[in-house]
């Protein structure tokens, strides 16, 4: 995802690139928005995410 394609992260009904299914636009909108927000978060916080200690409850 780049600044150039942020507007494409929407369902087609809203001018984006993602298909929805007949009779349902709220759920596809929510899914696209959640995925977009996650990708943005990871892109903005990549270093801190990848540099976390690898301690899964161990010593």
C-alpha positions as CSV (number, residue, x, y, z in Angstrom):
1,X,0.0,0.0,0.0
2,X,1.3,3.4,-0.9
3,X,0.0,6.9,-0.6
4,X,-0.9,6.6,-4.3
5,X,-3.4,3.8,-3.8
6,X,-5.0,4.6,-0.5
7,X,-8.3,5.5,-2.2
8,X,-8.4,2.0,-3.8
9,X,-8.8,0.4,-0.4
10,X,-12.6,0.5,-0.6
11,X,-15.4,-1.6,-2.0
12,X,-16.3,-0.9,-5.7
13,X,-19.6,0.7,-4.7
14,X,-17.4,3.4,-2.9
15,X,-15.0,3.7,-5.8
16,X,-12.4,1.2,-4.6
17,X,-11.0,-2.1,-6.0
18,X,-12.7,-4.6,-3.8
19,X,-15.9,-6.6,-4.7
20,X,-18.7,-7.0,-2.3
21,X,-21.6,-9.4,-2.5
22,X,-25.2,-8.6,-3.3
23,X,-27.2,-7.2,-0.4
24,X,-24.2,-6.6,1.8
25,X,-21.9,-3.6,1.8
26,X,-21.4,-2.9,5.5
27,X,-19.5,-6.2,6.2
28,X,-17.2,-5.9,3.1
29,X,-16.6,-2.3,4.0
30,X,-15.7,-3.2,7.5
31,X,-13.3,-6.0,6.4
32,X,-11.6,-3.8,3.8
33,X,-11.2,-1.0,6.4
34,X,-9.8,-3.4,9.0
35,X,-7.3,-4.9,6.6
36,X,-6.3,-1.4,5.4
37,X,-5.8,-0.2,8.9
38,X,-3.7,-3.2,9.8
39,X,-1.5,-2.8,6.7
40,X,-1.0,0.9,7.6
41,X,-0.2,0.1,11.2
42,X,2.4,-2.5,10.2
43,X,3.9,-0.2,7.6
44,X,4.1,2.7,10.2
45,X,5.5,0.5,13.0
46,X,7.5,-2.2,11.1
47,X,10.7,-1.6,13.1
48,X,9.2,-1.8,16.5
49,X,7.1,-4.8,15.6
50,X,10.0,-6.8,14.1
51,X,12.4,-5.8,17.0
52,X,10.2,-7.2,19.8
53,X,12.0,-9.7,22.1
54,X,11.2,-13.3,21.1
55,X,9.9,-14.3,24.5
56,X,6.8,-16.4,24.4
57,X,6.3,-16.7,28.1
58,X,9.6,-18.5,28.5
59,X,12.4,-17.5,30.8
